[in-house]
């Protein structure tokens, strides 16, 4: 049982130690317990007792008390005399002392025999133990009840207790919009057809481009059937932020789990003949956050100049492949790693931030187009990452060690790797890498630590021959925010980062428990690179973007071209195909950008302009060739940032070996520091 009063200064306590009334002279101070203070019954009972006592005190005319009449069930008594606290423990102790004194007195008066004294002693001890057990049990039950009643269950616990909360009730910055889900449910048949059509038109060419880089025995992948069924995408939450006249940014939490009908048509290259497979993708679940930015805000309908769409983090998705009775489990095991690799590459290279999809609305106003250009994927700086060491890594091999190496990435495309340290759980690398940064204030860097294996039996069983030899196993991952480094430019930042087994898109991040890795990072923005630096560097990063080719088509029929971009020993890149009518320019998109890492200062850049012809084969129309030294010495104006930047060249050149034609390019040499 609780004590009657905890503090003499409590607003609901009353002291009547100097009242003439008998009830007042007891000196008992009444105070409701904190756990039951708000219950109506206790408040009414306390008010009744105190009101009766107050009337006696007022009759006595005690001048040492200052009282205030109760209002309703509440009362407040201010007093000058310190209250006397009487608890159940005090009463029990008093009764025990009184019983002990009476027992000793009875022994002295009655003089009982020893066996009667022993009997009553045993009975008294038994009753005492029984009452002690009941008291402790009752106290434990009350403590448990109080702990449960005092628990803060949070939003999820509240939802579990009372069910779904109304859409207008929110406890966070992200709002729930059930009305939008209702609208989407009504519009879903039309949205389903539009989304599926867009996926077929955009994703199919990208999949086939990925097949060329993977070097797998698959000629082509297309969609035989594609529909997401009757279950619409569900918007779980929305968050919005306005940035003055620059734009409006929203973030949607999207979840989908339904009975989709997705069947792939896969053409396998098997010698002279071709084999087709039609696996079905089943049991799909998808959850992601989608960032939408409407910018710039203008005074014309619909109120913004372009729309930017991106995933702030990698989406979380699951699926299974069903190759049918003839295909079997081995066919699914062989195809699934390829499909998983293509899906991951598409997500990371297209839509996971800083990658984005920009849909322009206005094309006529040059001022609006300049603001829209800032929304596109573009490099703004470079970060130097020194991979120093790691410690307490998880053992992946049977010998109790690992052969670890580190992979870094800021954009999901360029992934440099350290050397492999054999049989070590605390490796030291001390290697430096330079990575491009597109969004200094909101970008993350992915760190992956792998264990290198010469041969993988598990991949061989899956018929995944690509990863059988020279396979790798993930030891741990870490997601590092670049904001802490870019905010102190150009000062270096050295930190330890914990490694976990979680995925990039997990709500809590990659987690901990797999060791940690130490990095030293230094950031430099393009604006702060001084003119002497690109000239004095021995190596660096070469960026090339073809903007347009003009005055090429005088044949009187449409002309389809693409550009080959080479930088000596580095891999050759091809731009996308562009078709233009006679008299029109071949304009390339912002995605036709190429980057060459670890380029020597004395090498040359060559761009070939190629004509695509199905009948006669591709034909070379002409080329331009520029030394890297000329690019490093340039200091042209960047039309996006509207500044002159060192190592930046934006010009048009006459195409050599061609009778006519010009090519406009934007080139940049980023020095290593």
N, C-alpha and C positions, 0 to 999 in steps of 0.2 A: 504493500500500500504506500502511496506517495505521501510525502510530508504535506501538511496543510498549507504552509506558507514557505516560500523559498527566499524571499527578500522583503525586508521591511519597507523598502522604498517603492514597492509595486503599487501602481495606481489603484488596484482593486483590493488592497489590504486595509484592515481597520483595527485599531487598537483601543481598548477600553479599560486600561489598567487602573485608571483613576476615577471611574464612574462609581456612583453610589449604588447602582443596581447590582444585585448579586451576580447576574449574568455578565456584567461588565467587569466585575472584580476578578473574574477568573483569569483575566489577562490573556485570553486566547485570541490570536490573530488569524483571520480567515482569508485565504487566497486560493482562487481556482487554479488547478494545475494547467500548465501550458497546453497539454494535449487535449484537454476537455474544456478549455476556457471559452471557446466559441459555441458550445452546445447550449441550447435554450433552457433545458431543465436546470442545469447547474447555475446558470445566471439568475434564473427566477428564484431558486432556493436561497442562493447567497444574498440576493436583494431583500428577500423577506426577512431573513435573520438579522441582517444589518439594519434594516429600517426599524425593526422592533428595538434593537439595541440603541439606535440613534434617539429614539423617542425618550428612553430612560435617561440617556446622557443629557439631552436638552432640558429635561425636567430637573436634573441635578444642578444645572447652571454652571457646569464646569467651564472655566475661562481658558483652560490650557489647551482646549481642542478647537480646531477650526473645521467645520463640517459644511458639506454642500449636499443639498437634497438630491436624491437620485432622480434621474430622468429616464422613465421607462424601466427597462431592465438593467441599465447601466448605473454605476455609482462611482463617486470619487471622493475619498476622504483624505484630507491633508492633516497630518498630525506632527507634533513636536516630540512626542515621547517615543523612544525606541521600542519596537514590538518584541514580544516574547514568543519565540517559535516553539511549538509543541508538536512533535511528530509521533507516529505510531511506534517507532523504535524507542523513543523516550518513555512512552506508556508501557511498552513491554518490559523495558528495563526496570521501571518503577514497580510493576506487578511482580516481577521475578524477585526483586529485593524484598518487597513486602512478604511474599510467600516464603522466602528463605528465613526471614525474621520470625514469622509465625511458626514455621516448622521447628526452629530452634527453641522457641518459647514453649511449644507443646511438648517437646522432648523433655524440657526441664520440669514442666508441671506434671505431665502424665507418667513419665518414666516407663515407656513401653519396653516389652521384652525384645531381645535382639532379633528374633525371627520376624516379628511384626515390623520392626524398623527396617529390616532388609527388604521385606515385601513391598512396603510403601516406597522405599528408595528405588527399587527396580521399576515399579509402576510409574513413579514420577519421572525417571529417566526415559522410559518408553514414551510417555505422553509428551515429554519435551522434544524428543527426537521426531515424533510424529508431527507435532506442530511446526518444528523447524523445517521439516521436509515440505509440508504444505505451504509454508511461507515462502521458501525459496522457489518452489514450483510456480506459485502464483506470481512472484516477482519476475521470473524468467518469461512467463507467458506475456505479461504486460510489456516487458522490454522488447520482445519480438514484435508485438502489435505496434508499439510506438515506432520501432525502426521501419516497419512496413509503411505505416502512415506517413512517416517523415521522408520517404524516398521520393526523389525527383525522377519520375518515369521518363520524362522527355517527350518529344513529339511522336516518336515511333511507339513508345509505350502507351501514350494517350490514344493513338490510332488503334492499337491492339485492344484497348479496353473498351472504347466507345464505338469502334467501327470506323468507316470512312467519314472523314470530316467534310463539311461543306466546302465548295470551291472558293468561297470568299474568305475563309478562315486560313490565315497564313502565319507561320512563326519564323520565317526566314526571308531573305532578300529575294528568293525565287518564288514566283507566284504559280499557283495551279489554275489552269484555265480549262475547265471542263466544257465550257461552251464551244471552245475551238475544236475539241474532240468530237462534239456533237455535229458541228459543221463538217468536219473531215469525214465523219462516218456517212453523212448524206452525199458528199462529193466523191467518195472513195472510188466508185466504179469508173469515173472519168479520170481521176488522178492516177489510178492504177494503170490505165492504158497509156497515159502520158509519160509516167515514170518509166514504164517498161520500154516504150519507144525510145526515150532518151538514152537509156542504158544500152540498148542494142546499137544505136548510132555512135555513141561516144566510147563505150567500153570495148566493143569488139575489135576495132583497130588497135587499141592499146594492148589488148591481150596478145594479138598476133605479133606486135612489136616486141613484147616481153619474151615470146617463144624464141625469137632469134637470138636473144642474149643468153637464154638458159641452155641452148644447145641440147635439146631433148628430141627424141624421135617422134615429134608431133608436128604435123604440117600446118594444121589450122584448127581453131576452136571457135565455134559460133553457138548461138542460142537457137535450139530447135523449138522450144516452147518456153515462154516466160510470162508468168503472171503471179502476183502475190496473194491471190485468193480473195476471200470476202472480208478478212480481218484487216482493218486499216492500221496505219502507223498511229501510235498513241503518243501525245505530247504530255509528258509528266510534269514539266515545269517550264517557266520562262523567266528570264532576267533581262532587263533593259537598262541601258545607260546612254545619256545624251551628252555629246561632246561639242557643245556650242553649235556653230554653223558647219563644223567639219563633218558631222554625220550622226547617225543613230545606230547603236550597236545592241544586238539582241542575242541571247543564247538560249537555245531550246534543248530540253532533255527529252530525247525520243527513245521509245522502246517498241519493239515489234516481235511478235511470236505468233505465227499463223501457219496455215496449210498452203504453202506456196507450190506452184507447179512450174518448176524450173528444170528443163532438160537440156543438156549440152550435146552438141554434135562435134565429136573429136575425130579428126582425120589423122591416123597414125601412118607414118612413112615406114613401110616394111619392104625394102628392096625396090622392085619394079612396081609391085602392086600396092594398093592403098587399102587400109583397114579402117573401118569406121566403128566408133563406139558412141553410145548414147546414154551416159550415166545420168541419173536423176539426183538432184540435190534435195535432201529431205531434212526434216526436223531443224529448221533454221530458227535461230533466236538472235536478235540484234539489239544492242543498246549503245547509245552514243549521245554526246552533246554536240549540237550544231551551232556554230557561230555565224550570224548573219549581220553584215554591216551595210547600211544604206548611206552612201556618201558620193559626192557632196550634196548637202541640202540646198535646193534651189527653189525659186518662186514659180516654177512651171509644174504642171501635172506630169508624173505622179508625186512630185516633191523631192526626188533624189535623182542623181545623175547615173549611178551604177549600183549594182548589188554584188557584194562579196560573200562567198559561202566557204566555210572551212570547218574542219573538226579540230577543236582545241587539243584533244588527246585522241589516241588511237581508239577506234570503236572496238567494242567487245562483241564477238559473234561466234556462233557455233553452228555446225552443220554436219551431215553425214552424206556419203555418196553411196548410191545403190546402182550397181552395174547390172542388175538382173541375174537371173539364174545362169545364163551362159557366161556372163562376165566373171562372176564369183568374187571372193574376198581378195584374191591376189591382184585382180585388175584394179579394184578400188584402192588397194594399198599402193599400187604403182602410180595411179593417177592423182591421188589425193595430195602427196607432197608437191606435185607440180602446180595443182590448182591453188594450194595454200600459199605457195611462193608467189604466184601471179597475183592473187588477191591481196597479199600483204604489200607487194610492190606497188600495186595500183593505189591502195589506200595511202601509203606513205608518200608516193611520188606525186599524187594529185591533190589530195584534200586534207591531209593531216598537217596542221599548222607547223611551219610557216607556209606550206603549200596552200593554194587557194584557187577557187574558181571565181572569176570576175565576169559579170554580165553587164556590159555597157548599155545604157538606155539612150543617151544623147550622143550624137556624133558631129554635130554642126558647130557648136560653140568651141573655139580653141581654148578659152579659159577653163571651161568645164572639162575638156579633154586632158588638159595639163593636170588638173586635180585627180581625174580618174586614173591617170598614169601612175600616181602614187599608190594606188591600190594593188597594182600588179605585183607579182613575185619579183623582187629585185634585191640585190645585195647592197647592204649599207655599211658593212665593216668586216673585219677579220679578227679572229681570236686565236691566240697562240696557246696551245694546251700542252703542258709538260706532264707526261705520265711518269710519276716518280716511282711509286712502289705500291704494294698491297700486302695485307697481313690477315692471318687467320682465315685463309680461304678453305673451302670445303674440299675434301679429298674425293676425287672422281674415279681414280684408277684403283685396281685391286692391290697395288703395292702400298696404298695409304698415302699417295701423293697425287698431284695434278701437274699437267704441263700447260700452265696458264698463259694467255695472251689477252690483250685488251683491244676492243674495237670501239671507235668513236664515231658519232654522227650528229650533225646539227640540222640537216635538211632531209634525211632519209635517202639521199642519193650517194654522196661521197662518204665512204666508210673506211678510213685508214686504220691499220692494225699495227700493233707493236710486235716485236720479236717474241718467239716462244721461249719461255724459261722452263727447262726440263726438271721434273721431280722437285717441285718447290711449292710450299704453301704460303711462303712469305717472299714473293719474287721482287726483284728490283729491276726496273726497266730504264728509267731516266732518258726517255725519248721525247722529242718535240714534234708537234703537228700543228698545221695552220688550217683552220676551218672557217668558211664564210658564214656571216651572220646576216639574216634578213630582217629580223624584228628584235632589236636589242632589248626592248622593255618587256617583252612577253614570250621570248623564245626559250626552249629547253634544249639541253644536249643529252643524247642517249649514250650511256656507258654500258658496255656488255663485256663481261669477263668469261672467256671460253676455255675449255680444256681440249687440247689438240690430241686426236687419236689417229694413228696410221690406218686402222681398219675398224669398221663398225659392223658387227654381226647383225645387230638389230635392223640396220638399214638394208642389209643384204636380204634379210627375211622379207622385208617389205617390198623387195625388188626396186628399191630406190638406189640405182647404181650411181647416180650423180654424187651422193653423199656417202657411198660405201668406203671409198678410198679418201684418206685425208679428211675424215669427218671431224665434227666439233660438237661439244656438249656444253650447254650453258651452265656456268657456275653461279653467276649472279648478275643482276642488272641494277642500275641506278639512274634516276632522272634528275639532272642538275639544272637549276634555273640560272640563266645567264645574266639575270638582272643584277645580281650582287657583284658581278664582274664589270659589266658595262657602266654601272653607276659610279665607279671609282676610276674610270679611264684616265691615264694609262697605267695605273698602279697595278701590280700583280696581286693575285689573291691565291693563297695556299690553304687547302682544306682537305679533310678526310670525308669520304662519302660512303655510306653503308650500302652494301649489296644485298639484294633480296631475290626471291624466285618469282615475284609477282610480274604481271604483264604491264606494259606501258600505260594502258588505259584503265587500270584498276583504280577505284576511288581513293584508296589509301596509298597509292604509289606502288613501287616495286617491293617495299618492305625492307626487312633487315634479316640478319641471321646467317649470311653467307660470306662474312668477312667484310672488309672495307678497302678502298683504294684511295691513294693520295694524289691530288692534282695541283699544279700551279698554273693559273690562267691569267693572261694579259690580253686586253681588248684594245683595238685601234679602229676608229671609224674612218671612212674614206675622207671625210671632211678635214680630219686632223693629220693626214699624211702629207708631209712637206715635200716640195718639188725635188730636193736632192736625194730623197730616200729611194724612189724607184730606180734612179740611175745608178746608185751605188750598191744595189743588191745583186748578189750572184744568182739567186734563184727566187722564184715567186709563183704566183697564180696568174694565169692568163685567162681573161674572160672575153668571149666573142659572141656577138649577137648580130644576125643579119636582119636589117630592118625592111629593105625592099630592093628590088631590081627594076630599073626603068629603061625604056627605049629598047626593049629586047624583041618585042613581037611586031614584025613588019611583014609577016607571011600571009596575012589575011584570014587566018584561022586561029582558034584558041591554042595557047601554048602552055604546057605543063612543065614546070622546072622544079629543081631542088638544088641545094648547095651541099658540097662536101667540104668539111672544115678539118684541116690537118695541122699538126704541130710536130713535125719531125718524128721522133720515136714514140710519141703518144698515140693512143687509139684514135681512129678516124670517126667522125660523127657526121651523120646526114640529117639535114633539116626535113621538115614535113613538105609534102608536095603542095604546090600552089599553082592554080590555073587562072589565067587572065585572058580576056578577049583582046583582039587586036587594038593597039593604041592605048591600052591600060597598063598600069604598073602591077608587078607581082609583089604584094604586101604580105610579109610574114608576121606571124603572131608573136606575142611576148614569150611564149614557151620555147621558141627556137633559139635558146641560149645555150652556149657550150662553155665548159670550164675545164682547163688543163692545169693540173697541180704539179708542183715541183718542176717548173719549166726553167731551163737555163736562160740566162740573160742574152746569150749570143745566138739563139736559134731563130727560125723564121716561122711565120704563120702563113698558110696558104689556103685560099678558098676557091674551089672549083664550082662553076655554075654549070649544072647538068640539065639536059633536056630528057624527059621521060618519054620513051616510045616503046609500045608493046611489041610492034612488028619488027623494027630494026634494032632494038636495044637502046640503051641510054647513050646519049651523045654529049660530048663536052663542048659547051659553047664558048668558054673562056675562063679566065682565072685572074685573081689578084694575089700578090705575095708581098708581105710586109715583114721587116725585121722587128724583133721584140724591142730592140733599142729605140726604134722610132716611136713605138707605142709608149715606152717608159718616159721619153722626153716630152710627150704631149701634155698639154694642160688646157683641154677644151672645157666648154661649159656643159654641165649636166642639166639637161632641160627639165628633169624631174625635180631635182633639188634647187635648180636655178643658181648654181655656184660653179666656179672654175675649180676643177679638182686635178691633182697631180696624177700622172699616169693614165689619164682618161682621154681617149681619142674618139671623136664622133664626126666622121666625114664621109663624103662620097668619092668613089674612085672609078676611073674608066676601066672597063673590063678588057684585059689584054687578050690578044689573039682573037678578038671579036671585031667585026666590022662596026658595030654600034653597041650601045648598052652601058649603063652605069649600075653600080652596086653601092648602097648606103649601109654602113656598118657602125656599130658602137663597140669599141675595144677598150680593155683596161688591163694594166699590169699592176698586180698587188705584190709589193715586195715582202719577203720574209724578214722578220726583225728579231 
